[in-house]
Amino acid sequence: MRARDTQALEEATVSYAVIATGGKQYRVQPGQKLTVEKIDGDIGDTVELPAVMVVDDAGVTAGGDVVGRMVTATITEQGRGDKIRVFTYKNKSRQHKRRGHRQYQTTITVDSI
């Protein structure tokens, strides 16, 4: 990337970014609250997530290595999601099983891109 291109990216106003965490991609903006898969850390810690794509006044910049920007977020809550009921049933054999699962989740607030 040339210095002129880098300077143009720094001066542009960021509309939103796409981040990847926990095997999923999320569209985020500064100030947004988001619930994602578990991220290690305590409440109040700051985490940096790499931006996959950034949309700003200069246009769209995509590609993890090309973007070179980080999304800074603060961990606001650690917990578990709602219980999901899993019911397996086999016909004519009187066999059924009920299980439950609660996924670990982290709630973050996006500070800056």
C-alpha positions as CSV (number, residue, x, y, z in Angstrom):
1,M,0.0,0.0,0.0
2,R,1.4,3.4,-0.9
3,A,1.7,6.2,1.7
4,R,-0.9,8.3,-0.1
5,D,-3.4,5.5,0.1
6,T,-2.7,4.9,3.8
7,Q,-3.2,8.6,4.5
8,A,-6.5,8.7,2.6
9,L,-7.7,5.7,4.7
10,E,-6.8,7.5,7.9
11,E,-8.7,10.7,7.0
12,A,-11.9,9.0,5.8
13,T,-14.9,8.6,8.1
14,V,-15.7,5.0,8.8
15,S,-19.3,4.0,8.2
16,Y,-19.0,0.3,9.3
17,A,-16.7,-2.7,9.4
18,V,-17.1,-6.4,9.2
19,I,-15.2,-8.5,11.8
20,A,-14.8,-12.2,12.1
21,T,-14.9,-14.0,15.5
22,G,-16.1,-17.4,16.6
23,G,-16.4,-18.7,13.1
24,K,-18.9,-16.0,12.2
25,Q,-18.8,-12.5,10.6
26,Y,-20.5,-9.5,12.1
27,R,-21.2,-6.0,10.7
28,V,-20.3,-3.5,13.4
29,Q,-20.4,0.3,13.9
30,P,-18.8,2.4,16.8
31,G,-21.1,2.3,19.9
32,Q,-22.9,-0.9,18.9
33,K,-23.5,-3.7,21.4
34,L,-23.0,-7.2,20.1
35,T,-23.2,-10.7,21.5
36,V,-20.6,-13.1,20.1
37,E,-19.0,-16.5,20.9
38,K,-16.9,-16.6,24.1
39,I,-13.9,-14.3,24.1
40,D,-11.3,-14.7,26.9
41,G,-11.1,-11.8,29.3
42,D,-12.8,-10.1,32.2
43,I,-15.5,-7.5,32.2
44,G,-14.0,-4.1,31.4
45,D,-11.1,-5.5,29.4
46,T,-10.4,-4.1,25.9
47,V,-10.1,-6.5,23.0
48,E,-8.9,-5.9,19.4
49,L,-10.5,-7.8,16.6
50,P,-9.2,-7.7,13.0
51,A,-11.4,-6.1,10.5
52,V,-12.2,-8.2,7.4
53,M,-13.8,-5.3,5.5
54,V,-14.1,-1.6,6.1
55,V,-16.6,0.8,4.4
56,D,-15.8,4.5,4.6
57,D,-15.8,7.7,2.5
58,A,-12.8,6.4,0.5
59,G,-14.8,3.3,-0.6
60,V,-14.7,-0.4,0.4
61,T,-11.5,-2.0,1.5
62,A,-11.7,-5.8,1.8
63,G,-9.2,-8.6,2.7
64,G,-7.8,-9.2,6.2
65,D,-4.2,-8.4,5.3
66,V,-5.0,-5.5,3.0
67,V,-7.3,-3.7,5.5
68,G,-4.8,-3.6,8.3
69,R,-7.2,-2.1,10.7
70,M,-8.4,-3.3,14.1
71,V,-11.8,-2.9,15.8
72,T,-11.4,-2.0,19.5
73,A,-14.2,-3.3,21.8
74,T,-14.8,-3.5,25.5
75,I,-16.2,-6.6,27.2
76,T,-19.4,-5.7,29.0
77,E,-20.7,-9.1,30.0
78,Q,-19.7,-12.8,30.2
79,G,-22.4,-15.4,30.4
80,R,-24.3,-18.2,28.8
81,G,-27.1,-18.1,26.3
82,D,-30.6,-19.5,26.6
83,K,-31.0,-23.2,27.0
84,I,-31.7,-25.1,23.7
85,R,-33.8,-28.2,24.0
86,V,-32.6,-31.1,21.8
87,F,-35.1,-34.0,21.5
88,T,-34.2,-37.2,19.8
89,Y,-36.8,-39.8,19.0
90,K,-36.9,-43.2,17.4
91,N,-40.2,-44.4,16.0
92,K,-41.7,-47.7,17.2
93,S,-38.9,-48.4,19.8
94,R,-40.1,-46.2,22.7
95,Q,-36.7,-44.5,22.7
96,H,-36.5,-40.8,23.3
97,K,-34.0,-38.5,24.9
98,R,-34.1,-34.9,25.9
99,R,-30.9,-32.9,26.3
100,G,-30.1,-29.2,27.0
101,H,-27.3,-27.0,25.9
102,R,-26.2,-23.5,26.9
103,Q,-23.5,-21.8,24.8
104,Y,-20.9,-19.5,26.4
105,Q,-21.3,-15.9,25.1
106,T,-19.6,-12.6,25.5
107,T,-21.3,-9.2,25.1
108,I,-19.0,-6.5,23.7
109,T,-19.4,-2.8,23.0
110,V,-17.5,-1.5,19.9
111,D,-15.4,1.5,20.8
112,S,-13.6,2.4,17.6
113,I,-12.6,1.1,14.2
